[in-house]
């Protein structure tokens, strides 16, 4: 809109109103209210200020502002086991009930047993194989509808709430802050891409095209009505974990992120790859050290392993370790 | 910014200025000046109006507005051979000169011969293999620097201009129009992703994260200074052509495009997949029928084959066939 020339009186009043507005905005709105004041919060705020200030040597042009987030354990609860594994078990049980041949397969047995210790011992790769096998012949859109149905009803065993309630409020605030400052927020998850895409937009405001995850191959074909469809094949294309996260980022984003948030050894290479870019970069690891409000785990956990070596690397490379206990005054939106 | 309350006089003046501005804007600016009035232009303008009008039954919410463009032959010249193949030949020659073992390999010989008929007979898959093989061990960033150097100096044999001058002005206008209306413009190209990303942003305004193309695997590692790097491996991951375009779209975008533009049989499935989505969709094929200003080719061409069957399908499915000769009053920005 073209501005209308204003006379002096109007212009002066305009300036005063604008100043009042700006002052109030600064005084009232903390973009990260669930974060306690501390090094992590200050580092995030300072980084956003610097990278969006065109006079700063740390300025990052808007089109290059990419923030990559791990999902499990970084933006929602991953204990006692990754939500997608619970989904997989539920699905495998359903499918095995219908298909005795599938039920007899070894990997299916392990999963369908519902023995969490045995399931937790599986690798992401195993899980991906089982999941993809379980959904062979299903179209991508049918699969997402299955995930949507599941996630609308499944509940976490400890919190007795939908998994989508178990999202970390402080991380939602960081994602919003980054988006408000011209960052594109991406998921870079070991979870299956088609799974995370079923809820990423609604729950996190991350559109499906900004979800990078483990992926199986698909087969092109036609429905009986002639409509083009893609069916899921039992062949893993990308395991988006560890080094696979850097590869997935290159494949689907094509540039090194500016900001990367993770919480486990599976995120190590994503953070290294982020840091390897030119200019300002910010790397953070969420540390689960709050058994009262969530979980406390690290080197010994099969799920979301945070080894001593990773902690050493974080210190050495200047990554920020976020203590859930000390840095977050609220973990979930439903917390008091 | 909060609006300042205005007195009556100012408000009236404001309204008049605004109306004048809007009227002038409508009268003066045709968003597609290089398009002749005709069915194709009208269909594009109508589609953009409908899908951005929230009162229209064809409205598409902003976050779902995805426009997918083939590159070779749809947004720049692909005759007498795909620019990337010229690049490949130049690179293979250079590498063969340094490495006698590579030079002895059969596929390298065919390419290094510079015999365009033999080269044109290769499939995209062959080309992808050769290119990936030629750049094994090079990091992704080094590869893009090589492409940038090449594209800054290489010239088209007929037009004697850089390939980046041989971009279709009408297509740039469509891309701009779509972006101005909340569409994300993507390339979905049979060309190598890392190749197209080297110039997509500068030449077309398409950011690297919106380039879907053929891709090889990469290997994660560290440079001597400890910096994380990805090296190209001689293993094809995705051939983004034909059915591979639908698969690539699902892998990297995760939703069916709203708009798809192609020009050959390699784009058939992309258009079908686009059309298979719910709600308003627009599918177009550029037809090369202007030997004077560009090239005329179709069913008989090895490069950018536009078969009679494709033409029949276009008619049957209601796709719009754009005649370069009749629909475009200007092809290149340098045209009079």
Interface residues (C-beta under 8 A of the other chain):
Chain A: X1 X2 X4 X6 X7 X10 X13 X14 X17 X18 X21 X63 X66 X140 X184 X193 X194 X197 X201 X207 X208 X209 X211 X215 X217 X218 X219 X220 X227 X228 X229 X230 X237 X238 X243 X246 X247 X250 X251 X252 X253 X254 X255 X269 X272 X273 X275 X276
Chain B: X1 X2 X4 X6 X7 X10 X13 X14 X17 X18 X21 X63 X66 X140 X184 X193 X194 X197 X201 X207 X208 X209 X211 X215 X217 X218 X219 X220 X227 X228 X229 X230 X237 X238 X243 X246 X247 X250 X251 X252 X253 X254 X255 X269 X272 X273 X275 X276
